[in-house]
Amino acid sequence: MSTATPETPRYALEIRDLRKTYAARGGESEKEALKGIDLAIPRGSIFGLLGPNGAGKSTLINILAGLVNKTSGSVRIWGFDQDKNPRMSRASIGVVPQELHLDPFFTPHEAMEIQAGLYGVPPSARQTDTLLTALGLGDKMHVGARSLSGGMKRRLLIGKALAHSPPVLILDEPTAGVDIDLRRQLWAYVRRLNDEGVTVILTTHYLEEAEEMCDRIAIIDHGKVIANEGKSALLSRIDRKTMTITAGEPFTTIPPLLAAHGLLDCSLGEDGTLAITFSRSETNPGEILDLVRNSDIDIRDVMTHEPGLEQIFMDLTASS
């Protein structure tokens, strides 16, 4: 699926000072869901859009999909201004919703054909059979959608989002409730799409997925972007590292040389191991091992652990 054109934009998605305020209703005061969102998502990336429940992600996605009207700001999808050229901006994006909304009376093949027709794709240019086969639904394309499993319905939603060959694909919690094997299949297909030029925007509560899949990540909380950078830069924000030492004899106390070191945070594990947390920028791991050896400890195993995206996510959203 090629998406390159002579006018291919630098950014797949550009959002400037995007705001959304929901009017007061039912005795509730008005709600400011988005408070000046700025995002520029590079073409060809797999971009993670993360945030806790109520952060504003769904509102943002619904605005991009044309389902919610923004209060102010600008949105450009594949170079097309959403206000000035709504038809082309909408045609440039495919959205896979979190909810499994499918008409149970249509077969996957029929659902895909209808979706392609809604976008004006002529029959000769449709990729219905190819997409369904690639998504593992080749043998199910002519059975009623009601007979599909939850995972198959999820794959059909991806197919519908791709029916008009959009250069930008939004996946909103695509693996929610999906088993491990299907999750791997979905991610393999997403990587293939990305290799073919599709820009992928992913929202997920499985932070390990975002850490593995995405090359750039933005975190939204309380309607604001609180982080937006490359994955490596984001992961390097936390300076902590933990070294876990297993000795010939289980640790019952913290060695005095380690306890007296002002830059080390030591704790004993229930399994008799010793966990030492330190600053990577201030302490050399070799110095720690020397302190352990100088304490006449027989080192049998050493493991190190660095905080991942989940810890960074928790730290940032807790302080925002």
C-alpha positions as MATLAB code, in Angstrom:
seq = 'MSTATPETPRYALEIRDLRKTYAARGGESEKEALKGIDLAIPRGSIFGLLGPNGAGKSTLINILAGLVNKTSGSVRIWGFDQDKNPRMSRASIGVVPQELHLDPFFTPHEAMEIQAGLYGVPPSARQTDTLLTALGLGDKMHVGARSLSGGMKRRLLIGKALAHSPPVLILDEPTAGVDIDLRRQLWAYVRRLNDEGVTVILTTHYLEEAEEMCDRIAIIDHGKVIANEGKSALLSRIDRKTMTITAGEPFTTIPPLLAAHGLLDCSLGEDGTLAITFSRSETNPGEILDLVRNSDIDIRDVMTHEPGLEQIFMDLTASS';
ca = [
       0.000    0.000    0.000;
       1.846    3.046   -1.249;
       0.881    6.454    0.142;
       3.649    8.633   -1.316;
       2.689   11.449   -3.667;
       4.597   14.445   -5.107;
       2.827   16.570   -2.480;
       3.586   14.236    0.411;
       3.701   16.405    3.558;
       6.427   16.399    6.163;
       3.896   15.778    8.921;
       1.073   13.275    8.738;
      -0.834   15.221   11.353;
      -0.448   18.813   12.564;
      -2.500   20.109   15.466;
      -2.184   23.687   16.670;
      -3.731   25.108   19.852;
      -6.617   22.646   19.683;
      -9.310   23.328   22.269;
     -12.612   21.693   23.068;
     -15.083   22.850   25.688;
     -18.291   20.916   26.249;
     -21.254   23.099   27.150;
     -22.894   22.878   30.569;
     -25.817   20.480   30.703;
     -27.903   18.591   33.246;
     -26.772   20.712   36.144;
     -23.090   20.103   35.348;
     -20.733   22.980   34.573;
     -18.976   23.235   31.221;
     -15.978   20.972   30.745;
     -12.744   21.962   29.032;
     -11.592   18.643   27.592;
      -8.690   19.951   25.472;
      -6.658   22.936   26.607;
      -4.482   23.971   23.681;
      -3.068   20.753   22.211;
      -0.028   21.124   19.940;
       1.199   18.053   18.069;
       3.172   17.466   14.886;
       3.339   13.767   14.026;
       6.066   12.916   11.482;
       5.069   11.107    8.325;
       5.888    7.403    8.450;
       6.136    7.110   12.224;
       4.404    4.863   14.729;
       3.269    7.452   17.228;
       2.024    6.611   20.721;
      -0.720    8.812   22.173;
      -0.974    7.933   25.845;
      -2.847    9.266   28.835;
      -4.999    8.179   31.787;
      -8.768    7.850   31.519;
     -10.369   11.256   31.105;
      -7.183   12.857   29.804;
      -8.763   13.970   26.506;
      -7.554   11.241   24.123;
     -11.050   10.186   23.015;
     -12.086   13.788   22.405;
      -8.968   14.355   20.309;
      -9.528   11.204   18.241;
     -13.199   12.058   17.698;
     -12.224   15.516   16.441;
      -9.733   13.967   14.011;
     -12.404   11.516   12.854;
     -14.885   14.341   12.264;
     -17.274   13.091   14.940;
     -16.813   16.030   17.328;
     -16.526   19.706   16.446;
     -13.569   21.514   17.978;
     -14.027   24.776   19.873;
     -10.929   26.394   18.367;
      -7.516   25.637   16.907;
      -6.443   23.994   13.672;
      -6.056   20.427   12.414;
      -4.224   19.359    9.261;
      -4.361   15.711    8.201;
      -1.859   14.737    5.486;
      -1.505   18.422    4.680;
      -5.244   19.063    4.324;
      -6.806   21.655    6.628;
      -9.819   20.125    8.340;
     -11.825   23.357    8.030;
     -10.873   24.324    4.477;
     -10.821   20.836    2.954;
     -12.861   18.527    5.205;
     -13.471   15.944    2.482;
      -9.789   15.313    1.737;
      -8.689   15.524    5.361;
     -11.292   12.913    6.304;
     -10.324   10.706    3.364;
      -6.687   10.807    4.543;
      -7.383    9.083    7.841;
      -8.725    5.731    8.974;
      -9.863    5.229   12.557;
     -10.175    1.887   14.325;
     -12.476    2.567   17.292;
     -12.174    0.909   20.653;
     -15.794   -0.287   20.592;
     -16.733   -3.244   18.418;
     -19.472   -1.583   16.343;
     -20.403   -3.795   13.385;
     -23.660   -4.501   11.573;
     -24.320   -8.183   12.337;
     -26.306   -8.697    9.118;
     -23.430   -7.925    6.757;
     -20.589  -10.287    5.946;
     -17.037   -8.939    6.277;
     -16.826   -8.726    2.491;
     -20.058   -6.731    2.285;
     -19.020   -4.452    5.149;
     -15.715   -3.715    3.441;
     -17.371   -3.046    0.066;
     -19.857   -0.653    1.638;
     -17.061    1.185    3.471;
     -15.011    1.554    0.294;
     -18.096    2.784   -1.557;
     -18.777    5.432    1.093;
     -15.349    6.900    0.320;
     -15.942    6.802   -3.403;
     -13.447    4.040   -4.149;
     -14.398    2.563   -7.547;
     -14.941   -1.230   -7.638;
     -11.840   -1.744   -9.774;
      -9.622   -0.073   -7.156;
     -10.980   -1.814   -4.078;
      -8.733   -4.142   -2.083;
     -11.417   -6.001   -0.136;
     -10.204   -9.562   -0.724;
      -6.541   -8.612   -0.285;
      -7.149   -6.804    3.006;
      -9.378   -9.507    4.481;
      -6.856  -12.197    3.551;
      -3.969  -10.201    5.016;
      -5.956   -9.800    8.246;
      -6.587  -13.530    8.517;
     -10.255  -13.280    7.525;
      -9.986  -14.827    4.075;
     -12.047  -17.873    5.052;
     -14.611  -15.750    6.903;
     -15.287  -13.030    4.351;
     -18.684  -14.417    3.341;
     -20.094  -15.397    6.743;
     -22.275  -13.190    8.914;
     -20.350  -10.771   11.131;
     -22.350  -11.996   14.126;
     -20.546  -15.343   13.899;
     -17.087  -13.746   14.198;
     -15.106  -13.931   17.417;
     -14.120  -10.753   19.244;
     -10.628  -10.893   17.777;
     -11.970  -11.362   14.265;
     -14.299   -8.390   14.694;
     -11.329   -6.324   15.811;
      -9.463   -7.293   12.644;
     -12.495   -6.468   10.507;
     -12.569   -2.971   12.041;
      -8.953   -2.519   10.962;
      -9.890   -3.656    7.476;
     -12.765   -1.162    7.300;
     -10.443    1.638    8.413;
      -8.086    0.722    5.564;
     -10.765    0.226    2.898;
     -10.036    3.598    1.285;
      -6.217    3.256    1.594;
      -5.664    6.198    3.968;
      -2.071    7.299    4.621;
      -2.840    7.813    8.338;
      -4.272    5.104   10.611;
      -5.466    5.650   14.184;
      -5.690    2.574   16.406;
      -7.693    3.254   19.561;
      -6.941    0.481   22.063;
      -6.685   -2.098   19.236;
      -5.705   -5.045   21.450;
      -8.166   -4.529   24.305;
      -9.487   -7.974   25.213;
      -7.378   -9.677   22.553;
      -5.363  -12.822   23.308;
      -1.592  -12.894   23.050;
      -1.371  -14.716   19.700;
      -3.799  -12.352   18.001;
      -2.022   -9.373   19.542;
       1.230  -10.496   17.956;
      -0.483  -10.982   14.595;
      -2.015   -7.502   14.761;
       1.308   -5.870   15.597;
       3.049   -7.752   12.806;
       0.446   -6.417   10.378;
       0.745   -2.884   11.769;
       4.522   -2.995   11.271;
       3.976   -4.179    7.710;
       1.604   -1.267    7.059;
       4.119    1.139    8.536;
       6.894   -0.316    6.355;
       4.649    0.385    3.363;
       4.342    4.047    4.339;
       1.280    4.242    6.565;
       1.634    6.557    9.561;
       0.205    4.839   12.641;
      -1.144    6.622   15.710;
      -1.686    4.284   18.635;
      -3.527    4.697   21.903;
      -3.195    1.878   24.413;
      -3.308    1.144   28.117;
      -0.755   -1.639   27.564;
       2.297    0.548   28.015;
       4.691   -2.259   27.162;
       3.099   -2.292   23.701;
       3.750    1.401   23.234;
       7.322    0.958   24.457;
       7.921   -1.851   21.960;
       6.056   -0.443   18.952;
       6.345    3.343   18.966;
       9.273    5.505   17.870;
       7.750    8.670   19.340;
       5.347    9.119   22.251;
       3.137   11.925   23.515;
       1.441   11.830   26.909;
      -1.754   13.802   27.490;
      -3.211   14.564   30.906;
      -6.000   16.948   31.911;
      -6.344   18.079   28.304;
      -2.696   19.106   27.908;
       0.391   17.553   26.330;
       2.825   16.942   29.186;
       5.444   15.044   27.150;
       6.167   14.671   23.433;
       9.490   13.258   22.354;
      11.297   10.300   20.870;
      10.971    7.071   22.801;
      14.671    6.905   23.688;
      14.675   10.475   24.994;
      11.543    9.827   27.041;
      12.929    6.634   28.546;
      16.146    8.437   29.505;
      14.227   10.917   31.660;
      14.512    8.653   34.694;
      18.062    8.422   35.950;
      17.449    5.530   38.320;
      18.706    2.005   37.875;
      18.432   -1.024   40.162;
      20.999   -3.772   40.603;
      19.795   -6.994   42.246;
      22.498   -9.220   43.731;
      22.157  -12.879   44.642;
      24.867  -14.171   46.979;
      26.028  -17.616   48.043;
      24.245  -17.050   51.341;
      20.950  -15.113   51.485;
      21.292  -11.519   52.650;
      19.881  -10.945   56.124;
      21.282   -7.441   56.609;
      22.547   -4.696   54.345;
      26.384   -4.701   54.262;
      27.754   -1.694   56.230;
      29.860   -0.452   53.288;
      26.722   -0.198   51.171;
      24.492    1.162   53.937;
      26.976    3.967   54.589;
      27.150    5.013   50.930;
      25.098    8.185   50.574;
      24.171    7.661   46.925;
      22.756    4.149   47.245;
      19.264    3.043   48.253;
      19.466   -0.560   49.453;
      16.716   -3.004   50.354;
      16.429   -6.729   51.090;
      14.184   -9.003   49.059;
      12.037  -11.752   50.562;
      14.111  -14.248   48.582;
      17.342  -13.129   50.281;
      18.540  -10.901   47.454;
      19.907   -7.379   47.817;
      18.444   -4.614   45.631;
      20.559   -1.485   45.154;
      19.003    1.530   43.430;
      21.335    4.259   42.232;
      21.694    7.198   39.875;
      23.208    6.206   36.550;
      24.745    9.638   36.128;
      26.361    9.744   39.572;
      27.386    6.159   40.283;
      29.326    3.586   38.287;
      27.928    0.037   38.627;
      31.492   -1.233   38.916;
      31.932    0.787   42.113;
      28.909   -0.943   43.602;
      30.256   -4.380   42.755;
      33.601   -3.436   44.335;
      31.795   -2.455   47.548;
      29.997   -5.805   47.562;
      33.222   -7.749   47.005;
      35.009   -5.720   49.700;
      32.254   -6.821   52.070;
      33.414  -10.440   51.550;
      30.201  -11.422   49.777;
      30.206  -14.340   47.361;
      28.366  -12.962   44.318;
      26.429  -15.650   42.456;
      24.251  -13.536   40.168;
      23.728   -9.898   39.215;
      20.668   -8.484   37.457;
      19.993   -4.877   36.479;
      16.667   -3.177   35.860;
      15.884    0.233   34.399;
      12.464    1.888   34.816;
      10.379    1.599   31.661;
       7.617    3.630   30.109;
       5.138    2.620   32.800;
       7.203    4.267   35.550;
       7.716    7.407   33.471;
       3.996    7.526   32.674;
       3.116    7.249   36.361;
       5.641    9.891   37.391;
       4.510   12.389   34.761;
       0.763   11.959   35.218;
       1.083   12.034   39.012;
       2.793   15.421   38.878;
       0.675   17.041   36.153;
];
